[in-house]
Amino acid sequence: MIDRIKSLGYAIEGIRTFFKTQHNAWIHLFAALIVLIAGILMNVNLNEWCWLVVSIGLVFITEMINTAVEFLTDLVSPQIHPLAKKVKDVSAAAVLIAAITSFIIGLIIFIPKFLTFDL
């Protein structure tokens, strides 16, 4: 049981490190809050909420994995190296793909709602 509590503590520390060291984390958090507010205002249904939550999670997960890959790459290759650059570039590309995918899901959900939204 104590090991499980320690593991949770390590994960929470990872989240803290993520938000302390990554400015993109705050951009993603702001975007997620906008999506959540829009979802409430636009009365998204349960299925749409599931897609939005998965999309938000996908972006945060890929950004956190990207951060971990960058930290590890800096540890094993503190000097500039062409392969280290490729590792970081591909890792960053995963975040970009996740963000684009999430944006498209958001468009699919919200465009019809915006077209019929009454103030």
N, C-alpha and C positions, 0 to 999 in steps of 0.2 A: 504494500500500500504506500509506503514512504517513497519507494522508487517511482510510483505513478505520480505522486505529488511533485517530486523533483522534476520529472519529465514535463509536467505542466508548467512548472516554473521556468524551465529552460525555453519552452515554446513561447511563453509570455515575454521573456527576455529577448527572444528573437524578434517578436513583433515590435518591442520597444526599439531595438537596434535598427530595424527596418525603417521606422518612422523618424528616428533621430538622424539617420545617415542618408536617406534617399528622398530628394525633393519630389521625385515623381510619385512617391507614395502619397504625398499630400494632394497632388493633382488628381490621382485616381480616387482618393477619398472624397474630394470635392465633387468630382463627376458622379460618383456613386450616390452621394447625398442628393444631387440634383435629380438623378434618375428615380430615387426613392420618393422624393417629394412629388415629382411629375406622376409617378405611379399612383400615389394617393389621390392627387387632384384629378387624374384622368380615370380613376376607378378601374384599374387593370384587374382582370380576372385571375383566378388562382393559377391557371396554366401560364398566363403571361408573367405572373410573379415568379413562378418557378424558373422560367427562362431568364428573367432579369437577375435573379439571385445567382443562378449558375454563371451568367455572363460576368457579373461583378466579381464573383469568386475566381473565375478563370483569369481575369486580369490581375487580381492581387496575387494569386498563386504563381503565375508566370513571372510577375515582377519580383516576387520574393526568391524564386529559383534563380532568376537572372542575377539578383543581388548576391546570392550565395556563390554562384559561379564566378562572379567578378571578384569577390573576396578571396576565393580559393585560387583563382588565376593570379591575383596579385601576390599571394603567399608563395606559390611555387615558381612564379616567374616575375620577380619584382622589376627586372629590366625589361625594356621593350623587346618583344619577340613577335615575329610574324604569325606564329601559331597561336600565341596568347591573344593577339588581336582577332584572329578568326574565331576563337572560342567566345570571346566577348561579343563580337558582331552577331554570331549565330544566336547566342543567348538573348541578345537585345531584339533580334528579329522575331523570336518567339513571343515576346511581349507585344511587339507591333502587330503580329498576326492575331493575338488574343484581343487586343484593343479594337482592331478593325472588325473582327467577328462580332464582338460585343456591340459595337456601333451599328452594324447592320441589323443585328437582332433588335436593338433599340428602335431603329427606323421602321422595321416591320411592325413592331408593336405600337409605336407612338404616332406614326404618320396618319393612319386611319382615325385615331382618336383626336388628333389636332384638327383634322378636316371636319369633324363633326362636333367639336367642343364649343359649347355656349358659355359665355361669361356671365 
